[in-house]
């Protein structure tokens, strides 16, 4: 139980850090007249994930993302008993981060909420594909259900920064239901939330299927701690 409590605390804190830094960069960029820039926001998301992988990867696996947790479960590399506690911890950490940003920046109307720039279908497909690619990379460089080590940190952080860089202007490049849920709830902008809850989960599950087609047999079909190599 103590071990599980540490995992939940790590997921809550790690997701708090992700949402606080990532959406905080968006809020500060808006309130400062673009001082951070779009590229700066993209790198902020990638770098905070990189840092958290090094910090808590050995504790909880550093999922920080309900879609990733469900992807690991679909790949049979994560215990079903921990799925709900992980999802609750991630959402709680994310919501606390958005509440903190609301208190710090009361003038912000969006708090970094994700919204489609064009048609909803376009953003849905974008979020689906972004998360598919992200999940494939995570499964390919992680050991079991843990994102840890130099290779995992650099690869995963780089993919997040890259995808945020080119897809941010289209869909917001969320790839993470908790990251989108928190600012939407706190700012009460729920109209497009379904896109960012459903598409990343579907994309993560599809990423597992792609991993099974490409990587070695058993990579995404057993609960061992062996990495896909």
ChimeraX attribute file (.defattr): number of C-alpha atoms within 10 A of each C-alpha:
attribute: neighborCount
match mode: 1-to-1
recipient: residues
	/A:1	6
	/A:2	7
	/A:3	10
	/A:4	14
	/A:5	12
	/A:6	14
	/A:7	23
	/A:8	22
	/A:9	18
	/A:10	27
	/A:11	32
	/A:12	26
	/A:13	21
	/A:14	29
	/A:15	30
	/A:16	26
	/A:17	23
	/A:18	26
	/A:19	28
	/A:20	27
	/A:21	20
	/A:22	23
	/A:23	27
	/A:24	24
	/A:25	24
	/A:26	24
	/A:27	25
	/A:28	20
	/A:29	18
	/A:30	17
	/A:31	13
	/A:32	11
	/A:33	9
	/A:34	13
	/A:35	12
	/A:36	17
	/A:37	15
	/A:38	18
	/A:39	14
	/A:40	18
	/A:41	24
	/A:42	25
	/A:43	20
	/A:44	24
	/A:45	26
	/A:46	26
	/A:47	22
	/A:48	20
	/A:49	28
	/A:50	24
	/A:51	17
	/A:52	25
	/A:53	28
	/A:54	18
	/A:55	15
	/A:56	21
	/A:57	25
	/A:58	15
	/A:59	19
	/A:60	24
	/A:61	23
	/A:62	27
	/A:63	27
	/A:64	33
	/A:65	26
	/A:66	26
	/A:67	27
	/A:68	29
	/A:69	28
	/A:70	23
	/A:71	30
	/A:72	28
	/A:73	23
	/A:74	21
	/A:75	25
	/A:76	20
	/A:77	24
	/A:78	21
	/A:79	13
	/A:80	14
	/A:81	9
	/A:82	14
	/A:83	15
	/A:84	13
	/A:85	15
	/A:86	25
	/A:87	24
	/A:88	16
	/A:89	25
	/A:90	28
	/A:91	24
	/A:92	18
	/A:93	29
	/A:94	31
	/A:95	26
	/A:96	21
	/A:97	27
	/A:98	27
	/A:99	20
	/A:100	15
	/A:101	23
	/A:102	20
	/A:103	11
	/A:104	11
	/A:105	15
	/A:106	11
	/A:107	11
	/A:108	16
	/A:109	15
	/A:110	19
	/A:111	27
	/A:112	27
	/A:113	26
	/A:114	25
	/A:115	25
	/A:116	20
	/A:117	13
	/A:118	11
	/A:119	10
	/A:120	15
	/A:121	11
	/A:122	14
	/A:123	23
	/A:124	22
	/A:125	16
	/A:126	25
	/A:127	29
	/A:128	24
	/A:129	20
	/A:130	24
	/A:131	29
	/A:132	29
	/A:133	21
	/A:134	24
	/A:135	28
	/A:136	23
	/A:137	18
	/A:138	27
	/A:139	29
	/A:140	22
	/A:141	22
	/A:142	23
	/A:143	21
	/A:144	23
	/A:145	28
	/A:146	25
	/A:147	27
	/A:148	24
	/A:149	15
	/A:150	12
	/A:151	12
	/A:152	23
	/A:153	23
	/A:154	19
	/A:155	17
	/A:156	23
	/A:157	23
	/A:158	20
	/A:159	17
	/A:160	25
	/A:161	23
	/A:162	18
	/A:163	22
	/A:164	26
	/A:165	20
	/A:166	15
	/A:167	17
	/A:168	22
	/A:169	14
	/A:170	18
	/A:171	25
	/A:172	23
	/A:173	28
	/A:174	27
	/A:175	33
	/A:176	22
	/A:177	26
	/A:178	28
	/A:179	32
	/A:180	29
	/A:181	23
	/A:182	25
	/A:183	28
	/A:184	23
	/A:185	15
	/A:186	20
	/A:187	17
	/A:188	13
	/A:189	16
	/A:190	16
	/A:191	9
	/A:192	17
	/A:193	17
	/A:194	14
	/A:195	23
	/A:196	27
	/A:197	22
	/A:198	16
	/A:199	25
	/A:200	32
	/A:201	26
	/A:202	18
	/A:203	28
	/A:204	31
	/A:205	24
	/A:206	21
	/A:207	28
	/A:208	26
	/A:209	18
	/A:210	16
	/A:211	25
	/A:212	19
	/A:213	12
	/A:214	12
	/A:215	15
	/A:216	13
	/A:217	12
	/A:218	15
	/A:219	26
	/A:220	28
	/A:221	17
	/A:222	16
	/A:223	17
	/A:224	15
	/A:225	14
	/A:226	15
	/A:227	17
	/A:228	21
	/A:229	11
